[in-house]
Amino acid sequence: MFGLSNRKKVLLDSADENLTFLARGFEFKGTLHFDGPVRLDGVVTGEIHTKSTLILGKHALVAGDVTAGTIVSSGTINGNVTATEKVHLVSTAALLGSVKTPLLHVEEGVRFQGNCEATGDKAEPLHQEATKALPQQNKALPQLNRPRLPLRGEI
């Protein structure tokens, strides 16, 4: 009856820690460090760091860089985002900045402007594997032999 949705249960049960909740109306300027999971519905001007899960509610606004194990955002981030496990941008989220994460989930409706580096697996560095697969020299693509269509004046 008053239970959490399945998605929220997974996020909170996996941590086995107390959740820090910073409610709507909360405003902070500076750098925040947390050891456990955090839910933010207020405004932070500065950096946020946690090794655990960071959940940004629909009304959350962060103007600064964010680093966490897992980031689930429904709010607005104006800064760079780095996650060691996963970033999940919910449909109401807005992000202006770079994302670096092993796994990225972006729902339809998200506003995102910036660069993204999602490696697909935290155990496998993408850059090393990609550079091995690339050819060493840049070869031009072969030209296709197609008949040329006549221009208007040539008909």
C-alpha positions in Angstrom: 0.0 0.0 0.0 2.7 2.5 0.9 5.6 0.5 -0.6 8.2 1.8 -3.1 8.1 1.0 -6.7 10.3 -2.0 -7.8 12.9 0.3 -9.3 13.3 2.3 -6.0 13.5 -0.9 -3.9 16.4 -2.2 -6.0 18.3 1.1 -5.6 17.8 1.3 -1.9 18.0 -2.4 -0.9 21.3 -2.9 -2.6 23.0 -0.2 -0.5 22.0 -1.5 3.0 22.7 2.0 4.2 20.6 4.9 5.5 19.4 7.3 2.8 20.3 11.0 3.1 17.3 13.0 2.0 17.7 16.7 1.0 14.2 18.0 0.5 12.7 20.6 -1.8 13.5 24.0 -0.5 17.1 22.9 0.5 19.8 25.2 -1.0 23.5 24.8 -0.6 26.6 26.4 -2.1 29.9 24.4 -1.9 31.0 20.8 -2.1 29.0 17.9 -0.7 30.6 14.5 0.2 28.5 11.5 1.2 29.4 7.9 1.9 25.9 6.4 1.4 23.0 6.9 -0.9 21.5 10.4 -1.3 18.2 11.8 -2.6 18.2 15.5 -3.6 15.1 17.5 -4.4 16.7 20.9 -3.6 19.3 23.2 -5.2 23.0 22.7 -5.0 25.6 25.2 -6.5 28.8 23.2 -6.3 30.0 19.7 -6.5 28.3 16.5 -5.2 30.4 13.3 -4.5 29.2 9.9 -3.2 30.5 6.4 -3.7 26.9 5.1 -3.6 23.7 6.1 -5.4 22.6 9.7 -6.0 18.9 10.2 -6.9 17.9 13.7 -8.2 14.2 14.4 -8.0 12.1 16.3 -10.5 12.7 19.6 -8.8 16.4 19.1 -8.1 18.9 21.6 -9.6 22.6 21.0 -9.6 25.0 23.7 -10.9 28.3 21.8 -10.7 30.0 18.5 -11.2 28.5 15.2 -9.9 30.4 12.0 -9.2 28.7 8.9 -7.8 28.5 5.1 -8.1 25.0 5.3 -9.7 23.2 8.4 -10.7 19.4 8.5 -11.3 18.3 12.0 -12.4 14.8 13.4 -12.9 16.1 16.9 -12.3 18.5 19.4 -13.9 22.3 19.2 -13.9 24.4 21.9 -15.3 27.8 20.3 -15.0 29.8 17.2 -15.8 28.6 13.8 -14.6 30.8 10.8 -13.7 29.5 7.5 -12.5 31.5 4.3 -11.7 28.5 2.0 -12.3 25.5 3.6 -14.2 23.7 6.8 -15.2 19.9 6.8 -15.6 18.3 9.9 -17.0 14.5 9.9 -16.4 12.2 11.6 -19.0 12.0 14.9 -17.0 15.8 15.2 -16.7 17.9 17.9 -18.3 21.7 17.7 -18.5 24.1 20.4 -19.8 27.6 18.8 -19.6 29.6 15.7 -20.2 28.8 12.2 -19.1 31.3 9.5 -18.3 29.9 6.1 -17.2 30.1 2.4 -18.0 26.3 2.1 -18.5 23.9 4.8 -19.7 20.1 4.7 -19.8 18.3 7.7 -21.3 14.5 7.8 -21.4 12.5 9.5 -24.1 12.0 13.2 -23.4 15.4 13.8 -21.7 17.1 17.1 -22.7 20.9 16.5 -23.1 23.6 18.8 -24.5 27.2 17.7 -24.2 29.5 14.8 -24.7 29.0 11.3 -23.6 31.4 8.4 -23.0 29.5 5.2 -22.1 31.9 2.2 -22.3 29.2 -0.5 -22.0 31.1 -2.4 -19.3 33.0 -1.1 -16.4 35.6 -3.9 -16.6 36.6 -3.3 -20.2 38.3 0.0 -21.2 36.7 1.1 -24.5 39.5 3.2 -25.8 42.1 0.4 -25.9 39.7 -2.0 -27.6 38.5 0.5 -30.2 42.0 1.6 -31.2 43.0 -2.0 -31.8 40.1 -2.5 -34.1 40.8 0.6 -36.2 42.9 0.2 -39.4 46.3 1.8 -39.2 46.0 3.8 -42.4 43.1 5.9 -43.7 41.9 4.4 -46.9 39.4 6.2 -49.2 36.1 4.5 -49.7 35.7 2.9 -53.1 33.6 4.9 -55.7 30.4 3.3 -56.9 30.0 3.1 -60.6 26.5 4.4 -61.1 25.2 6.0 -64.3 24.9 9.7 -64.0 21.4 11.2 -64.3 21.0 13.9 -66.9 20.6 17.5 -65.7 17.6 19.6 -66.8 19.3 21.3 -69.7 20.7 18.0 -71.0 17.3 16.4 -71.7 
